[in-house]
Amino acid sequence: MSVRLLCLLVLLGTPAVSADHLGPHPDIRRTLESVSDMLELRKPDVSGVQPFNSVIRSINACQSLEAYQVMNATLSVYVRIFHSILRRTPSLLDLAPPPRRAHLEQNIIKLQHKTKQLRDHLQRRASRCAHDALDMLTAVKMDDMTVQKGALAQFLEVYRMAFLIGSHNLALPSEVPPPL
């Protein structure tokens, strides 16, 4: 688990409206506290309504979407390598002694098949994850005042998460891997 993802999970475990150490967002915290005071968002009947909890859980699950995509691409390269081994002449199959060549070919076919299955499974899972999160967002009752209050009470948590996700993708020059 990456350090940033661990930090994200720790931050999400803190109370949404009462966060005092927001780091780069003091203006947002002050603005939200003012809104919270005016609308009494700290009342139990409001703090219990958290319309974005399921979305946040879904985002946490989807955090590795980029990893899914990279792994999917990697598995696709393996499928093409296996295909090349099986279809090209000369190939690695030619290195096997004739009596063992058929067995080697069957093993390569099996590896190719298993790799395709895994790649397809990862692709379905990544697509389903994103689809589920979008479905949850379209189900939010935006005109319901109780939901609106709950959304405001939860805003700092969602904003923090978006900031962390954005900063995760903004690597420092020293963190960028050298080009291949």
C-alpha angles and dihedrals in degrees: 000000000000121000091239093052090049090051090049091053092048092050092049089055092063123090112274105224101030098056108135102178105057096147110203095021108067093132092053091046092051092046092049092047089053091050090045092053093047094048096035092236093165092068114115093242089059101036089056091061109081109164094179101051093100091045091051091051089049092050090051089053091046093048088099093054089112089051089051090051094048092046090047090054091047092052090048089056089051091051089053091047091052090047090052092049090052099043108031127087118239098031141152088272088070089063092064119088110258095252091054098039095089091051091049090049091051090050092051090049090050092050090049092050094048091047091052090049093051093045091051091047092052091048093051092047094050092047092048092049094054092042092052092051092050091048090053091051094051089051093060109112098228096182095052108104093210090054090046091054091047090049091052091048089052097040097098091055092050092044091050091050092050090048092050092047089049093047090048088062093046100076121187114247089252089055095052110100116236116261116266 
